[in-house]
Amino acid sequence: MSSDKPSTASPMANLSVGGKTIDMPVRSGTVGPDVIDVGRLYKETGCFNYDPGFTSTANCSSKITYIDGDAGMLLHRGYPIDQLAEQSNFLEVCFLLLNGELPNEPEYEEFQLAITRHTMLHEQMTRFYTGFRRDAHPMAVMCGVVGALSAFYHDSTDINDPEQRTIAARRLIAKMPTIAAMAYKYSVGQPFIYPRNDLDFSANFLQMCFAVPCAPYTVDPVIARALDRIFILHADHEQNASTSTVRLAGSSGANPFACIAAGIACLWGPAHGGANEAALNMLSEIGTVDRIPEYIKKAKDKTSGFRLMGFGHRVYKNYDPRAKVMQKTCHEVLDALGIRNEPLLQVAMELERIALEDDYFVEKKLYPNIDFYSGITLRAIGFPVEMFTVLFAVARTVGWVAQWKEMIEDPEQRIGRPRQLYIGAPVRDYVPRGQRG
Ligand code: SDX
């Protein structure tokens, strides 16, 4: 756990601006940085605080996930990610994120049965897929189909009804793998495969993706376990860009399906969840170990616009603890599949070694993040690179839903409406077109 709270933490922060001094309350959490409550700043000083990118801004209080970026630590409801990845399973982590505690046996069985029974999609929704080009990026399909869920599941869109919030949460967690597998099947021109109630979450997803009607399909338990662990690693991550998008969308009262569709759209960006696809494409472009120095040089040249995808993080200024587990899982999957000397893994490991010894990356505290090794693993399992961010979205849905639920139930929360520093034209009168210069 990060250092104990300083016992002398002042309960107030003072700010002097425009000849006026105001006191603002300082609030402490369980662990981590204190916050200065600036809610009265504009009212008492006429100033906004300015923080593009929210590098120093907490937009909520939360009990779900804690990240200590300097220590390279990630906790879900207090449990370290490496312990959950090694000892738990994705569905149990879903219960933990949603409810705050690990389930006992009856709770786990009820939750598992509920999720299993929500995996099917309304049959009419299959028609959405045929509206897309076969070569549409599957994330485009995910945005469309998930947003359309609200057109089919009206009985779980009333955000003020706790029962409907629970049903919507379970439907989203359960149906995302089905929707994602259907997006993959559509892209390869194969028939959709229905979920099976006799399989667990990750095994079911693998069979929906890789089974075909004309032959029996047996799930490889090693691959299923590895995928389950990958889902755990991607489940939630505090107030990242897509989670903040879901919270902001939810603050307007939008239905949960629309909010998750907004989160999917945000996750797609290469600076965020799209980095796993971009990282694999980068490793493929580098191709061989001898070309690494050329790319390290480009990454250090600001004018190149090139960054090492899968490296760096807004919060982690140490090794992303998920990347460590991801690297271990990558080796396990390649070994299980008998893939020796995967060239991209050699490139990735050598790139990591060189970068971690290079002053530029050391000074800027740039370490591999979760996206650096995930692509090699997912490609080895058989997923095309376009599906990598889709799998991230399947896993992150529980985090989005848990954070959305917490926001709805938080008495402090109201519609999010940031202000701005206006740098446009001062007030001026309209000039008829014929009189303009
Ligand atoms: C995810 O927020 C989350 O929690 C996200 C996530 C989650 O689980 O939800 O963890 C998932 O999105 C992981 C990050 C995946 N993105 C990438 O791998 C893309 C490559 N990385 C970056 O573009 C960047 O590191 C970010 C976007 C991840 C972080 O951006 P920041 O915090 O705004 O950092 P920055 O852009 O200000 O960079 C700080 C410095 C800059 O140099 P200076 O201006 O200080 O001189 O480091 C440099 C950057 O130029 N830098 C890099 C770099 N990342 C940052 N230089 C080369 N290669 C990189 N990858």
Residues whose N, C-alpha, C, O or C-beta is under 5 A from the ligand:
A	BS01	SDX	H237 N240 A241 P270 A271 H272 G273 A275 A299 F306 R307 L308 M309 G310 F311 G312 H313 R314 K364 N369 D371
